């Protein structure tokens, strides 16, 4: 595993700005290229990650379970999806130098979380796209590259395009049986394997994951923070907007933090605990059991220093 340094917080000051990307990494990035600006800009240096300070709580288990429940919604009786094949991160909308920095950091986070990572030169399947106009980019994808929204319905795609806020994320998924056999499209309900209260007969698997971020939302943030935020949106299906009332320390609330407020410099132990637990659990658990396991994993990481992973670039 890699090591990923944690740091406490800093105040959002100064803009994070990027140059446009010069070429597409996969076919559906072409729509982004038409929207990215032409003006070259500069990115501030990354902060040096230090040790996070873990504060105590008499009800840390409840806080962890509430954090997981809010962050990871699912359909009734459903499951939280994840990658089972190697992830291959890519960034679009940055200068070449900062693109490499973000992609490298995403790889480090994935390795620290126990997620398999593809070799250099692999086909990108976890992509963060920076743009000045999220809705315009998504609308261009909807009109010209609908297949790249995977199994989303037309209504779900429209909702994604019109969603408020500066970000949008989605996953392209397929399904496997409990034994790991790929279920062909249209045959999801034709498995002969049985389910139970705790396990499912079929499970969703991420084939690819995409995140769009408007550049205006990145003012005052470093490329490390950008990559760590993207990791939480790309490697899991998460909903930061549901954490409005949560006091859990997490990188996923960083874009909503007011200018001048303190925010995590890196992925927090709560975040890494979430990802590690999601990818460590048995593959066929139902969402409720998955969330319980993730919450317990977060608490163990906070209480047992020997279980903590400290990734560094």
Buried (B, 14 or more C-beta within 10 A) or exposed (E): EBEBBBBBBBEBEEBBBBBBBEEBBBEBBBBBBEBBBEEEEEBBEBBEBEEBEBEEBEEBBEBBBBBBBBBBEBEEEBBBBBBBEBBBBBBBBBBEEBBEBBBBBBBBBBBBBBBEBBEEEEEBBBBBBBBBBBBBBBBBBBEEBEEBBBBBEEEEBBEBBEBEEBBBBBBBBBBBBBEEEEBEEEEBEEBEEEBEEEBBBBBBBBBBBBBBBBBEBBBBBBBBBBBBBBBBBBBBBBEBBBBEEBEBBBBBBBBBBEEEEEBBBBBBBBBBBBBBBBBEBEBBBBBBBBBBBBBBBBBBBBEEEEEBBBBEB
